[in-house]
Amino acid sequence: MLDKRYQVFVISSGLDLQHERVALFQALMNIGFFPWGLEQRTPQSNAIARRQIEECDYVILLLGAEYGELSVAGVSYMHLEYIYAVAKQKPVIVFIDLKSATAEQLSCDIQNYRKIQDFIVQLKHENAHVIYFKDVKDLEQLVRFNMMKMLEYFPSEGWVRPKREQQLQDEIQRLKTELLQAKTEIGIVRYSKSHQQDPLLASKNLWNTCFTFEYKMHAYLDGNFKEIYSKRQIEFSELLVLLSETFIRPASEEHFAQTINHFLNETALSDAREQIPRAHAVSRAQINLNDLQVLKQQFQSIGWIVPIAKDDRQRVLWKIAENGLIALQYCQETSKVSNQINQK
């Protein structure tokens, strides 16, 4: 049993896998998770689902043979909840019923079959944690094993029992001590920087290298759009310049994706035309979440943009660090010199 409790939002169609859903909830509660989800969907319940997704630690998608009730946009509420969870960068794990996912089970409704198959393709492309189960017992075992892995891969604060108040006080005191030590070390590092080593040397191997990532977008042709996938290579120095405008002041983690996606929306048309030569516009560009996570880790490890605190909604706030400002200044000076040379 876990010392902490974690809130899990469970997404399903609400139309099938009733026994599996009950078993999933029971398995989660047995290992210390609080499961939550909606079975009946309406436009009004969509707002409730979004609020619960924002507050949860993890998201589970339980997928069977049903695509689910459709919203006015023609997309199921189940699909919309998944899209919102991805947009909020929630760790998502997908469990798919192996029997229900076969063509024999789905072929009775060809439209439902096509939608569910397209959804599965999207899930496999966007999510590394897609798992098939054979029956209820198999699902229970997979949930217990993989949720422990999710805690390891995507640590979350969760909920702490009130009886551990003294332990919390001890933890707070320990963190205060570490903070004091960190401030002392920062002073030493600043002295070393001014007397011995240029901090740019620590990031020189990363500076001119390219970061390769996948992203998806809507490409428009003759009034219709098609969702396509593409790859982009951008130098880390260019990414630093791009993100520095956002993180010059503390900003929540979701601004990484928002800033890059906005940049892609403005520049992705040439990528789209490699696949659709007559495309005239693009929209809804979205960087692959796994690649985004790697990018954030790189920026944090090199000390360019780092987490500094949490806001009143317990969201992690990031800000450009001293090393990032030094690197940014170096980039601007290098660009200025290059322009002067070109003018001559």
LOTI-368368 format. One record per residue (C-alpha): x, y, z; residue number from 1. Coordinates in pm, 1 decimal. Layout:
BEGIN
+----------+----------+----------+------+
|     east |    north |       up | resi |
+----------+----------+----------+------+
|        X |        Y |        Z |  NUM |
...
+----------+----------+----------+------+
This chain:
BEGIN
+----------+----------+----------+------+
|     east |    north |       up | resi |
+----------+----------+----------+------+
|      0.0 |      0.0 |      0.0 |    1 |
|    127.3 |    343.3 |    -92.3 |    2 |
|    191.3 |    614.4 |    167.9 |    3 |
|     46.0 |    864.0 |    -76.3 |    4 |
|   -279.8 |    857.3 |   -265.6 |    5 |
|   -304.9 |    950.8 |   -632.1 |    6 |
|   -610.7 |   1063.8 |   -823.8 |    7 |
|   -673.9 |    884.3 |  -1153.6 |    8 |
|   -928.3 |    995.0 |  -1409.7 |    9 |
|  -1065.1 |    695.5 |  -1602.5 |   10 |
|  -1183.0 |    755.7 |  -1958.7 |   11 |
|  -1412.5 |    504.2 |  -2127.0 |   12 |
|  -1706.2 |    503.9 |  -2366.2 |   13 |
|  -1950.3 |    417.6 |  -2086.6 |   14 |
|  -2127.3 |    183.7 |  -2327.9 |   15 |
|  -1927.1 |   -135.8 |  -2287.4 |   16 |
|  -1668.1 |   -309.3 |  -2064.5 |   17 |
|  -1881.0 |   -260.5 |  -1752.9 |   18 |
|  -1724.8 |   -556.6 |  -1567.1 |   19 |
|  -1377.5 |   -448.9 |  -1674.0 |   20 |
|  -1444.9 |    -94.7 |  -1553.3 |   21 |
|  -1549.8 |   -220.0 |  -1208.3 |   22 |
|  -1239.8 |   -442.0 |  -1190.0 |   23 |
|  -1019.9 |   -148.7 |  -1295.2 |   24 |
|  -1160.7 |     75.7 |  -1021.4 |   25 |
|  -1116.3 |   -198.7 |   -760.5 |   26 |
|   -757.4 |   -269.6 |   -866.7 |   27 |
|   -671.4 |    100.7 |   -847.0 |   28 |
|   -821.7 |    140.5 |   -499.6 |   29 |
|   -637.2 |   -168.8 |   -376.2 |   30 |
|   -299.7 |     -9.4 |   -454.5 |   31 |
|   -378.6 |    337.1 |   -320.6 |   32 |
|   -524.7 |    527.7 |   -615.3 |   33 |
|   -847.7 |    729.5 |   -618.9 |   34 |
|  -1027.8 |    646.9 |   -948.1 |   35 |
|  -1281.7 |    885.3 |  -1096.1 |   36 |
|  -1470.0 |    895.7 |  -1423.3 |   37 |
|  -1800.3 |    962.3 |  -1598.6 |   38 |
|  -2028.5 |    704.0 |  -1756.4 |   39 |
|  -2310.1 |    925.6 |  -1883.5 |   40 |
|  -2196.4 |   1203.2 |  -2117.0 |   41 |
|  -2363.7 |   1533.5 |  -2198.9 |   42 |
|  -2228.3 |   1873.1 |  -2311.2 |   43 |
|  -2265.0 |   1983.6 |  -1948.6 |   44 |
|  -2072.5 |   1686.7 |  -1808.9 |   45 |
|  -1782.5 |   1771.0 |  -2039.8 |   46 |
|  -1695.2 |   2070.0 |  -1817.4 |   47 |
|  -1693.4 |   1841.9 |  -1511.2 |   48 |
|  -1464.2 |   1596.6 |  -1687.2 |   49 |
|  -1221.2 |   1872.8 |  -1783.6 |   50 |
|  -1201.5 |   1998.9 |  -1426.2 |   51 |
|  -1134.3 |   1649.1 |  -1296.7 |   52 |
|   -864.4 |   1593.0 |  -1559.8 |   53 |
|   -693.1 |   1916.4 |  -1456.8 |   54 |
|   -687.0 |   1807.0 |  -1092.1 |   55 |
|   -587.8 |   1442.2 |  -1140.5 |   56 |
|   -238.0 |   1294.1 |  -1126.1 |   57 |
|   -280.1 |   1029.0 |  -1397.8 |   58 |
|   -526.2 |    935.5 |  -1673.3 |   59 |
|   -630.7 |    585.1 |  -1777.8 |   60 |
|   -813.1 |    519.6 |  -2105.4 |   61 |
|  -1009.7 |    192.4 |  -2107.5 |   62 |
|  -1098.2 |    108.2 |  -2466.1 |   63 |
|  -1327.3 |   -161.6 |  -2598.9 |   64 |
|  -1548.3 |   -200.6 |  -2903.6 |   65 |
|  -1748.1 |    120.8 |  -2864.4 |   66 |
|  -1630.6 |    462.3 |  -2981.8 |   67 |
|  -1887.3 |    620.9 |  -2749.3 |   68 |
|  -2151.1 |    889.8 |  -2760.0 |   69 |
|  -2074.9 |   1161.0 |  -3014.1 |   70 |
|  -2049.9 |   1530.0 |  -2934.8 |   71 |
|  -2195.8 |   1793.2 |  -3168.1 |   72 |
|  -1853.9 |   1803.1 |  -3340.3 |   73 |
|  -1885.7 |   1437.9 |  -3440.4 |   74 |
|  -1608.7 |   1329.4 |  -3201.8 |   75 |
|  -1694.8 |   1107.9 |  -2905.3 |   76 |
|  -1681.7 |   1248.8 |  -2553.9 |   77 |
|  -1430.2 |    974.9 |  -2472.6 |   78 |
|  -1202.4 |   1099.5 |  -2752.7 |   79 |
|  -1245.6 |   1463.3 |  -2642.0 |   80 |
|  -1147.0 |   1374.9 |  -2284.6 |   81 |
|   -831.8 |   1204.1 |  -2414.8 |   82 |
|   -741.7 |   1508.6 |  -2628.3 |   83 |
|   -787.7 |   1736.7 |  -2327.9 |   84 |
|   -570.9 |   1513.0 |  -2106.8 |   85 |
|   -293.5 |   1523.8 |  -2366.8 |   86 |
|   -326.6 |   1900.8 |  -2398.3 |   87 |
|   -284.3 |   1929.3 |  -2020.6 |   88 |
|     22.7 |   1702.4 |  -2042.0 |   89 |
|   -122.1 |   1442.9 |  -1808.1 |   90 |
|     51.9 |   1103.0 |  -1803.3 |   91 |
|   -182.4 |    871.8 |  -1996.6 |   92 |
|   -186.0 |    491.6 |  -1999.7 |   93 |
|   -416.5 |    304.0 |  -2238.9 |   94 |
|   -567.8 |    -40.6 |  -2179.7 |   95 |
|   -735.3 |   -197.7 |  -2485.7 |   96 |
|   -953.3 |   -508.6 |  -2471.7 |   97 |
|   -785.5 |   -754.0 |  -2708.8 |   98 |
|  -1112.0 |   -932.8 |  -2793.7 |   99 |
|  -1319.7 |   -619.6 |  -2846.8 |  100 |
|  -1052.0 |   -464.8 |  -3069.3 |  101 |
|  -1077.6 |   -742.1 |  -3330.7 |  102 |
|  -1250.5 |   -680.1 |  -3661.0 |  103 |
|  -1507.2 |   -956.7 |  -3589.3 |  104 |
|  -1634.4 |   -773.8 |  -3281.9 |  105 |
|  -1638.1 |   -431.0 |  -3444.8 |  106 |
|  -1761.2 |   -505.5 |  -3794.7 |  107 |
|  -2131.3 |   -490.3 |  -3697.8 |  108 |
|  -2115.0 |   -109.1 |  -3719.6 |  109 |
|  -1878.2 |     -3.3 |  -3996.7 |  110 |
|  -1876.7 |    364.9 |  -3896.7 |  111 |
|  -1803.3 |    278.4 |  -3532.4 |  112 |
|  -1535.8 |     33.0 |  -3651.2 |  113 |
|  -1357.0 |    296.0 |  -3859.4 |  114 |
|  -1366.8 |    554.0 |  -3582.1 |  115 |
|  -1235.6 |    315.8 |  -3317.0 |  116 |
|   -958.0 |    191.4 |  -3547.6 |  117 |
|   -850.4 |    547.2 |  -3632.9 |  118 |
|   -851.4 |    626.2 |  -3261.0 |  119 |
|   -630.2 |    324.5 |  -3185.1 |  120 |
|   -383.9 |    432.6 |  -3456.2 |  121 |
|   -369.2 |    780.3 |  -3299.2 |  122 |
|   -316.2 |    633.6 |  -2951.8 |  123 |
|    -28.2 |    414.4 |  -3066.1 |  124 |
|    138.4 |    705.4 |  -3242.1 |  125 |
|    106.4 |    953.1 |  -2956.4 |  126 |
|    137.1 |    731.9 |  -2651.0 |  127 |
|    412.3 |    491.0 |  -2553.9 |  128 |
|    193.5 |    325.2 |  -2289.0 |  129 |
|    -64.1 |    128.4 |  -2491.0 |  130 |
|   -136.0 |   -215.0 |  -2341.1 |  131 |
|   -370.6 |   -492.7 |  -2454.0 |  132 |
|   -548.8 |   -719.4 |  -2202.0 |  133 |
|   -719.2 |  -1055.4 |  -2252.2 |  134 |
|   -973.1 |  -1066.6 |  -1968.8 |  135 |
|  -1065.8 |   -910.4 |  -1634.7 |  136 |
|   -798.3 |  -1097.3 |  -1438.8 |  137 |
|   -533.0 |   -999.6 |  -1690.4 |  138 |
|   -647.1 |   -635.6 |  -1669.3 |  139 |
|   -616.7 |   -632.4 |  -1289.1 |  140 |
|   -259.3 |   -765.2 |  -1302.9 |  141 |
|   -157.5 |   -521.6 |  -1576.9 |  142 |
|   -305.2 |   -227.4 |  -1385.1 |  143 |
|   -113.6 |   -313.1 |  -1067.2 |  144 |
|    215.1 |   -357.2 |  -1252.1 |  145 |
|    194.2 |    -62.3 |  -1490.5 |  146 |
|     61.2 |    195.4 |  -1244.4 |  147 |
|    369.3 |    134.0 |  -1030.3 |  148 |
|    575.1 |    201.0 |  -1341.9 |  149 |
|    381.9 |    523.9 |  -1404.5 |  150 |
|    477.2 |    642.0 |  -1054.6 |  151 |
|    840.1 |    575.6 |  -1143.8 |  152 |
|    830.4 |    737.7 |  -1488.5 |  153 |
|    601.7 |   1031.2 |  -1399.8 |  154 |
|    633.9 |   1114.5 |  -1028.3 |  155 |
|    348.4 |   1317.1 |   -882.9 |  156 |
|    282.8 |   1482.1 |   -547.8 |  157 |
|    -40.0 |   1296.8 |   -477.6 |  158 |
|   -222.7 |   1323.2 |   -145.3 |  159 |
|    -52.9 |   1264.2 |    189.9 |  160 |
|   -227.0 |   1118.5 |    494.0 |  161 |
|   -285.0 |   1374.3 |    774.5 |  162 |
|   -127.5 |   1141.9 |   1033.7 |  163 |
|    209.2 |   1200.2 |    865.0 |  164 |
|    212.2 |   1564.5 |    975.9 |  165 |
|    533.2 |   1522.6 |   1176.2 |  166 |
|    702.1 |   1358.3 |    880.0 |  167 |
|    594.8 |   1650.1 |    665.1 |  168 |
|    739.8 |   1897.3 |    912.5 |  169 |
|   1067.3 |   1704.7 |    910.9 |  170 |
|   1062.9 |   1706.8 |    529.6 |  171 |
|   1004.3 |   2083.2 |    524.3 |  172 |
|   1298.1 |   2135.6 |    758.9 |  173 |
|   1518.3 |   1913.1 |    544.0 |  174 |
|   1423.7 |   2109.7 |    232.2 |  175 |
|   1498.9 |   2438.0 |    406.9 |  176 |
|   1845.4 |   2304.8 |    493.3 |  177 |
|   1901.1 |   2194.1 |    133.5 |  178 |
|   1787.0 |   2536.2 |      9.4 |  179 |
|   2040.1 |   2708.6 |    233.5 |  180 |
|   2313.5 |   2476.4 |    106.5 |  181 |
|   2206.2 |   2542.1 |   -254.5 |  182 |
|   2226.7 |   2918.9 |   -203.1 |  183 |
|   2577.5 |   2876.2 |    -63.9 |  184 |
|   2678.7 |   2661.3 |   -361.4 |  185 |
|   2533.2 |   2917.5 |   -603.3 |  186 |
|   2752.7 |   3182.7 |   -447.2 |  187 |
|   3056.4 |   2957.7 |   -491.2 |  188 |
|   2962.5 |   2881.4 |   -852.7 |  189 |
|   2917.1 |   3250.2 |   -933.6 |  190 |
|   3258.8 |   3322.7 |   -791.3 |  191 |
|   3408.0 |   3039.2 |   -997.5 |  192 |
|   3239.2 |   3170.1 |  -1309.3 |  193 |
|   3381.2 |   3516.4 |  -1264.6 |  194 |
|   3732.6 |   3389.6 |  -1189.9 |  195 |
|   3786.7 |   3059.5 |  -1364.4 |  196 |
|   3537.8 |   2910.1 |  -1610.5 |  197 |
|   3306.1 |   3045.3 |  -1875.0 |  198 |
|   2961.4 |   2889.9 |  -1808.5 |  199 |
|   2906.2 |   2856.9 |  -2182.9 |  200 |
|   3160.9 |   2575.7 |  -2185.8 |  201 |
|   2911.2 |   2356.4 |  -2003.0 |  202 |
|   2663.2 |   2384.1 |  -2289.5 |  203 |
|   2893.6 |   2415.6 |  -2593.0 |  204 |
|   2825.7 |   2057.7 |  -2705.6 |  205 |
|   2452.9 |   2128.9 |  -2710.8 |  206 |
|   2458.5 |   2481.7 |  -2851.1 |  207 |
|   2484.5 |   2419.5 |  -3225.9 |  208 |
|   2328.8 |   2073.7 |  -3230.3 |  209 |
|   1979.2 |   2018.7 |  -3366.0 |  210 |
|   1682.2 |   1885.6 |  -3174.7 |  211 |
|   1464.1 |   1658.1 |  -3388.5 |  212 |
|   1099.3 |   1613.8 |  -3299.0 |  213 |
|    774.3 |   1494.3 |  -3446.2 |  214 |
|    455.6 |   1696.6 |  -3461.8 |  215 |
|    111.1 |   1678.9 |  -3613.3 |  216 |
|   -101.1 |   1945.8 |  -3779.3 |  217 |
|   -412.0 |   2008.6 |  -3985.8 |  218 |
|   -323.9 |   2084.7 |  -4347.6 |  219 |
|   -594.4 |   2257.7 |  -4555.8 |  220 |
|   -668.4 |   2201.9 |  -4922.5 |  221 |
|   -976.4 |   2331.9 |  -5106.8 |  222 |
|  -1161.7 |   2403.1 |  -4783.0 |  223 |
|  -1096.8 |   2059.9 |  -4630.5 |  224 |
|   -827.7 |   1956.8 |  -4386.2 |  225 |
|   -622.8 |   1643.5 |  -4329.3 |  226 |
|   -430.0 |   1558.9 |  -4014.5 |  227 |
|    -69.3 |   1482.0 |  -4107.5 |  228 |
|    251.7 |   1411.8 |  -3920.2 |  229 |
|    590.7 |   1567.6 |  -3988.0 |  230 |
|    939.6 |   1607.3 |  -3841.0 |  231 |
|   1133.8 |   1923.2 |  -3769.0 |  232 |
|   1497.4 |   1995.6 |  -3680.5 |  233 |
|   1574.1 |   2311.8 |  -3483.6 |  234 |
|   1903.5 |   2415.8 |  -3323.6 |  235 |
|   1895.3 |   2433.8 |  -2945.3 |  236 |
|   2013.1 |   2794.8 |  -2965.6 |  237 |
|   1708.0 |   2882.6 |  -3177.1 |  238 |
|   1479.7 |   2703.8 |  -2931.5 |  239 |
|   1634.4 |   2899.6 |  -2644.8 |  240 |
|   1564.5 |   3229.0 |  -2822.5 |  241 |
|   1208.3 |   3116.1 |  -2895.8 |  242 |
|   1130.9 |   3004.7 |  -2540.9 |  243 |
|   1315.4 |   3286.8 |  -2366.0 |  244 |
|   1040.7 |   3534.2 |  -2459.3 |  245 |
|    791.2 |   3320.4 |  -2269.8 |  246 |
|   1004.7 |   3220.2 |  -1972.6 |  247 |
|   1179.3 |   3551.2 |  -1905.7 |  248 |
|    915.5 |   3563.4 |  -1631.3 |  249 |
|    788.5 |   3258.2 |  -1438.4 |  250 |
|    539.7 |   3063.7 |  -1649.0 |  251 |
|    362.8 |   2729.4 |  -1608.7 |  252 |
|    491.5 |   2415.5 |  -1777.4 |  253 |
|    215.7 |   2410.6 |  -2038.7 |  254 |
|    370.7 |   2721.6 |  -2199.2 |  255 |
|    647.9 |   2501.5 |  -2345.0 |  256 |
|    394.1 |   2332.8 |  -2572.5 |  257 |
|    194.8 |   2651.6 |  -2636.4 |  258 |
|    501.0 |   2849.1 |  -2745.9 |  259 |
|    640.0 |   2576.9 |  -2972.8 |  260 |
|    298.0 |   2494.9 |  -3118.8 |  261 |
|    238.4 |   2863.1 |  -3198.1 |  262 |
|    576.5 |   2876.6 |  -3372.4 |  263 |
|    489.7 |   2563.4 |  -3571.8 |  264 |
|    153.4 |   2704.5 |  -3677.2 |  265 |
|    337.8 |   2998.8 |  -3831.2 |  266 |
|    613.2 |   2798.9 |  -4001.7 |  267 |
|    475.7 |   2450.8 |  -4080.4 |  268 |
|    320.1 |   2521.6 |  -4420.3 |  269 |
|    639.0 |   2426.5 |  -4605.5 |  270 |
|    649.5 |   2095.2 |  -4416.4 |  271 |
|    285.2 |   2032.2 |  -4504.7 |  272 |
|    349.8 |   2097.3 |  -4873.5 |  273 |
|    605.7 |   1817.8 |  -4881.8 |  274 |
|    309.7 |   1582.2 |  -4835.2 |  275 |
|     29.0 |   1793.1 |  -4983.5 |  276 |
|    187.6 |   2021.1 |  -5245.5 |  277 |
|   -125.4 |   2236.7 |  -5290.9 |  278 |
|   -189.2 |   2291.5 |  -4920.0 |  279 |
|   -267.4 |   2657.8 |  -4854.0 |  280 |
|   -280.7 |   2673.6 |  -4473.1 |  281 |
|   -208.3 |   2479.0 |  -4155.6 |  282 |
|   -347.1 |   2491.9 |  -3803.4 |  283 |
|   -355.3 |   2303.6 |  -3471.8 |  284 |
|     11.7 |   2208.9 |  -3486.7 |  285 |
|    110.6 |   2004.5 |  -3181.7 |  286 |
|    454.9 |   1876.0 |  -3085.3 |  287 |
|    481.2 |   1509.5 |  -2984.8 |  288 |
|    452.0 |   1494.0 |  -2605.4 |  289 |
|    736.2 |   1245.5 |  -2561.7 |  290 |
|    968.7 |   1470.1 |  -2763.7 |  291 |
|    852.0 |   1771.2 |  -2561.7 |  292 |
|    940.3 |   1590.7 |  -2239.8 |  293 |
|   1291.2 |   1518.1 |  -2371.9 |  294 |
|   1332.6 |   1884.6 |  -2466.7 |  295 |
|   1233.2 |   2004.8 |  -2119.6 |  296 |
|   1475.8 |   1759.8 |  -1959.7 |  297 |
|   1756.3 |   1887.3 |  -2184.9 |  298 |
|   1688.7 |   2250.1 |  -2096.9 |  299 |
|   1670.9 |   2168.1 |  -1727.6 |  300 |
|   1986.9 |   1954.9 |  -1726.0 |  301 |
|   2192.2 |   2222.8 |  -1902.2 |  302 |
|   2054.1 |   2489.4 |  -1670.5 |  303 |
|   1888.9 |   2711.1 |  -1932.7 |  304 |
|   1523.9 |   2697.9 |  -1824.5 |  305 |
|   1448.9 |   2537.6 |  -1489.2 |  306 |
|   1153.5 |   2485.9 |  -1250.7 |  307 |
|   1158.6 |   2739.9 |   -968.9 |  308 |
|    830.1 |   2718.1 |   -775.7 |  309 |
|    458.7 |   2633.9 |   -788.6 |  310 |
|    160.9 |   2864.1 |   -828.8 |  311 |
|   -160.1 |   2863.4 |   -623.3 |  312 |
|   -295.5 |   2582.8 |   -844.4 |  313 |
|     12.5 |   2370.6 |   -768.7 |  314 |
|    139.3 |   2399.4 |  -1126.3 |  315 |
|    516.3 |   2396.7 |  -1169.2 |  316 |
|    654.6 |   2733.3 |  -1276.9 |  317 |
|    961.2 |   2752.4 |  -1502.5 |  318 |
|   1193.3 |   3045.8 |  -1568.1 |  319 |
|   1505.4 |   3111.9 |  -1772.1 |  320 |
|   1808.1 |   3064.2 |  -1543.9 |  321 |
|   2137.7 |   3252.0 |  -1524.8 |  322 |
|   2309.0 |   3007.1 |  -1761.6 |  323 |
|   2023.2 |   3057.4 |  -2005.7 |  324 |
|   2058.9 |   3436.2 |  -1992.4 |  325 |
|   2434.0 |   3409.9 |  -2050.5 |  326 |
|   2379.8 |   3173.5 |  -2342.9 |  327 |
|   2111.8 |   3403.4 |  -2482.4 |  328 |
|   2344.1 |   3702.4 |  -2463.6 |  329 |
|   2614.6 |   3500.8 |  -2638.9 |  330 |
|   2365.7 |   3409.1 |  -2912.3 |  331 |
|   2270.1 |   3772.8 |  -2966.4 |  332 |
|   2633.3 |   3887.3 |  -2980.7 |  333 |
|   2723.8 |   3608.9 |  -3224.0 |  334 |
|   2428.7 |   3700.1 |  -3445.4 |  335 |
|   2530.7 |   4068.2 |  -3438.2 |  336 |
|   2887.6 |   3987.8 |  -3542.9 |  337 |
|   2762.4 |   3758.2 |  -3818.7 |  338 |
|   2535.7 |   4032.1 |  -3955.4 |  339 |
|   2822.4 |   4282.2 |  -3957.4 |  340 |
|   3040.6 |   4038.5 |  -4151.7 |  341 |
|   2763.3 |   3977.4 |  -4405.3 |  342 |
|   2711.9 |   4350.5 |  -4455.5 |  343 |
|   3081.1 |   4396.5 |  -4537.8 |  344 |
+----------+----------+----------+------+
